[in-house]
Amino acid sequence: MKSGWQDAAADAMAAHYAKAGIGRDLALRVYTSRLLGQEPRLVLHGGGNTSLKTRLPDLLGEPSDVLCVKGSGWDLAAIEPAGLPAVRLEPLRKLRARSALGDEEMVRVQRANLLDPGAPNPSVETLLHAFLPHRYVDHTHATAVLSIADQADAAERCAELYGGRIGIVPYIMPGFDLAKKAAEIFEAAPEVEGLVLLKHGIFTFADDARQSYERMIEAVTRAEERRARQRNVVFVPRALPPRIARVSEVAPILRGACSEKDAKREGAYLRLVMEFRSGAPVLDYVNGAEVERYANAGVVTPDHTIRTKNYPLIVPPPTRPISRATTPVACRPNACSIRCRA
Ligand SMILES: [Zn+2]
């Protein structure tokens, strides 16, 4: 993966936002956030988050130390300064002294400390950003990193891949406990350039926008190169019936099985539009003898949990002529990857 940083583009963005009174540091935060967001190997739509520690005037014009962190509802690929709401930094850091903090209380404290009360909710990972000392913190759910960090022996694999350059954080649900654990691991080895969060993603950081971003690119590239050196997974194929039904024969049955009654309209159904794909990697995957096992292992990144849902509907190979015996009985609501076009 190559760095997308270009001095001229960075300077142009800084000059553009300077006209609106926005400082260069925040403009560069927007610039590198967009670079991350525009690369699907790093994040999918809405995934990942970034932050900047800076000083901004509050509503009374008093300068305040703040954390500008991605707000909910914003996509990194097209983020604007308004998508990085400013939260007073000191109150966030004081929270670290607590022994426990629920998500609702955490959101209340974060909202209460926004410089602009009308700003969107700061990211659920705000405290992790706040507890780290660096001015710039970048976070993605890079597929290549997670292909290693999702493994059962991920800690050993990541340690071997990154040496001492990246700290390793065990899996904890995003929130207060994860933020505290990540800060502890950083402080035990403050020379690290980032943290891999097992079964979650990767953080990189620096006091310079370009360096923080390029540390991300470098760490992900290292994981991609490792993956390229490994042998490709070969799915052992299953025996297929001699005559497979056409998409036009199967699709209406699947649509019917996956339709749901519309609770708001008497007698109406919510139906899905289907998209059919049959590229070589897709066929290799769906024709595997063990597809039930590996397709139900869960998706690779948190972004895919939103994008495709965690579990697909798996149906037997449809034979021609199509018979009732080969049709699915029911779709698992909210858990099916063919719900891609609601
Ligand atoms: Zn995350």
Boltz pocket constraint, residues with backbone or C-beta under 6 A from the ligand:
constraints:
  - pocket:
      binder: B
      contacts: [[A, 48], [A, 125], [A, 139], [A, 140], [A, 141], [A, 200], [A, 201], [A, 302]]
      max_distance: 6.0
